Amino acid sequence: MSPPVEPQAFLINLDRSSNRLVEMEKRLAKAAISWQRVPGVDGKALELDNCPDLDERGYERWHGKALNVNEAGCYLSHLKAIRTFLASDAKYGLILEDDADFPPEFNALLSQLMAASDRWDIVKLSAFHSGTPVRVAKLNPPYDLAVPLSRHMNANCVLMNRKAAQTLVKKLSPMRLPYDHALERAWLWGLKLRIVTPTPCPPDTGFASTIGIPINLNFPLYQRMPCLWFRLRTEVLRLMFGIGHVLFKRRS
């Protein structure tokens, strides 16, 4: 039996973030991960009125905020990284932001995920929230592969197969949400979105954010009602889809 195919990493890095690249080179070498750099899209240089991958009004309606150009750059950078993955001959892509970090057992964990590749299309390996996980497969201790029943958030380390990548480049354009919010709707498109719990890759590794800005972009509450309704509906659907995935797995 041949060994499982290892994923190729695609590292998003802005040209102006050379210090991050230096640090990531060290982290990736230590983790023995094969990778290539994907030059990030600088949101500050975007022409918002001439960008087909952005829906500014849709973003304001669904997210309840004015568009943050840095967030737009992050989103478009992820689309670029996914397209770069699809243009390669890699079977699996590990999409990384340039503040990702990895536990000592990361390679063993990736090997376990490759061996269970029929169980997932996308695996999120970093998170701000627990995601209310329900286990669908055991991995090397202490990790499990799980279906998230609630928000997970963060996308600095995401593993995906080519089916997922092909679907995402179609469904994620134009941008109407921050990337990590949009990615977590993958179940709407028939993709098996999974998480590893406990979260192996930290969401914050000490770098100052290149996305945040020092002003409040939130709209007044009365203007955010479409956003609040959208979020409520999303959480209900997420729970329903998650339970369906768990029940299907247990019957199969």
N, C-alpha and C positions, 0 to 999 in steps of 0.2 A: 504494500500500500504506500503510495507516494505521500510525502509530507504535505501539509496544507500550504497553500500559496500565501505568502506574506503580503500585507498591503503596502502600497507606495504612499508616502506622505506628501502633501502639497501644502507648503507653508506660506500663508498670507503675510506679507511684510511691506509696509510703505517705504518708499525710497528715502524718506526723511527719518526713518526709524532705524538707523544703522546700529545703534547701541542694542536694540532688541535682537537684531539679526546675529550679532556677535554672541549674545547670550544663548540664543536658540541653537546656534551651531554647536555649542558646548553641550546643551541638554540633549540634542538629537544624537550627537556622537556617543554620549554616555549611555543613551537608551538603545544604541545600535539600530537606529531606524533609517531606512533608505528614504531620501526626500529630495524635493526640488522646490525652489523658491517661486512664488507667484507674486509679482509686483502688485501691491494693493492699489485700489482705486482711492485717490485722495478726494474726499468729499468737498473740500474747500475749492477744488478746481472744477467742480461739476457745473454744467449749464442746465439748471433744473427745467427750464422751458424747452429744452431740446434733448431730452433723455427718455427714450421709449421704455426703459426699464423702471421708470418711476411713475407712480400715480399719487401726486401730492395730495389731491383732494380725498382720494380713497384712504390715504394714510391718516389724514386729519379726522376722517369719519370713524375709522376702525380703531385708531390708537388714542384719540382724544387730545392730541398735541399738535403743535406746529412741527413741521419736519426739521429734524436735526440733520444738517448736511453731513456731519461726521458719521452718523448712523447710516445715512444713505450710502456713503462710501464703503462702510463695513459690509452692508448688504450686497452691494454690487461686487465687492471683492470676493465674497463667498460664491456668488454666481460664476465669477471668473475662474475661481479655483475648481469648481465642479466641472466647468467646461474644459479646463486644462486636464483634469482627470479623464474625462471622456475622450479627449484627443490623444491620450496615451494608450499603451497596451496593457495597463494595469487592470487586474480583475477587481480589486478593491482599492478604495481611496480613503486615506486618513486625512481629513481636512483640518488643518491646524491654524489657529491664530498665533501671533508671535508673542503671546504671553503664556503659552501652554507649558505644562511641566508633567513629568511622568513618575510613577512610583517605581521602585527597584524591580518589581515583578511584572513590569508592563509587557515585556516580550512574551512571557508565559501566558499572560492574560490575552494578548492578541492571538496567540496560537490556539487557545481555548475557544475564542470567538470564531476563528477560521474553521475549527472543527465542528462548530455548531452553526455554520453559515446558512443552513436551511431554516433557522429559527428567526432570522432578522433580515431586513433590508437596510435599516439605519440603526446604529447603536450610538447613543450619546454617552460620552465618557467623562464629561465635566458638568457641574450643576451648581446653581444657587439654592435650589430647593430639593427636597427628598423625592418629589414626584409621586408620593404614595404608592410605592412599588408593590406589585404582585408577582412573585417569582414564576417564571416559565421554564427555567433551566438552571441547574447548578453549574458553577464554574469553579476554578481553583479557589479554595478558601482564602479570604472571607467573602468572595464575590459571588453574586447571582446575576443572571440575566432576567430582567423583569419588564413587565408592561407598566407604564406610568398611568395612574388614574387621576393625577392632578398636575399642575404646572411643575416643570423641571428647570427650565431656563438655562441660559449660558450655552455657548457653542464654540468654545476654544479647542475642543477635541471631539471630532465626530467621525465615525467610521461608516462607510456606506458601500453598497455594491453598485454595479453599473445600472441595474434596473432603477434603483432609487435615484441615481444621478440623472438619468434620462428623464425621469418623471419630474424631478425638481426643477430642471432648467425650463421645462414647459410651464409648470404650475406656479413657480415663484416669481414670474415676471408678468406684470410689473409689481414693484414693491408697494405694499400697502400696510406693512407691519415691520417692526424690527426683525432682524433675521432669526434670532432664536425663537421669537413668538411664531413666526411663519413656519419655521421648520417643524415645530411641534404639532402642526396641523396635517402632518404627512399621512395620518390614518385616513383622512378624507379622500385620499387618492389611491387607496388600496395598498399602501405600503406598511410593512411591519416595522413600526417604530418601537425600539426597545432602549432600555437604559441598563447600565451596570450599577449595581448597588452592593455595598456602599460606594459612593462616587470615588473612582480611583485618581482622577486628575483634578487638581484644585482649580477653582474658578478665578482665584486671585493669587498671583505669584509675585507681587511686589512692584509691578510696573505701574506707573501713572497711566490712567485711562487716556486713550487718544480719541474716544468717542464723546465723553461727557463735555458739556459746556456750562459756563457759570451763570446761566440765566434759566428761569423757570418757563418751560414751553407749554405747560398744561393750560388748556382752555378752561374757562369758568364751568362750574358744574352743569349749568343748564345747557351748555354747548356740548357736553360730554355724554349726554343721554344715549345717542346712537352707539358710542363706544362701550358704555356700560352694558347695554343690551347685547351687543356683539360678544362681550366677554362672558356674560352669563350663559348665553347660548353655546359658546365654545366649550365652557367647562362642563355643561350638561352633556354635550355630544362627546367630549373626550371621555367622560365617565362611561357612557353607553358603549362607545367603541372599545374602550379598554376592557370592560367586563365581557363584551362579545369575543374579543381576542383570547381572553383567559379561558372562557368556557369552550371555545372551539379547540384550543390546545388540549384541554383535558379530555375532550371527546375523541380526539384524533389519535 
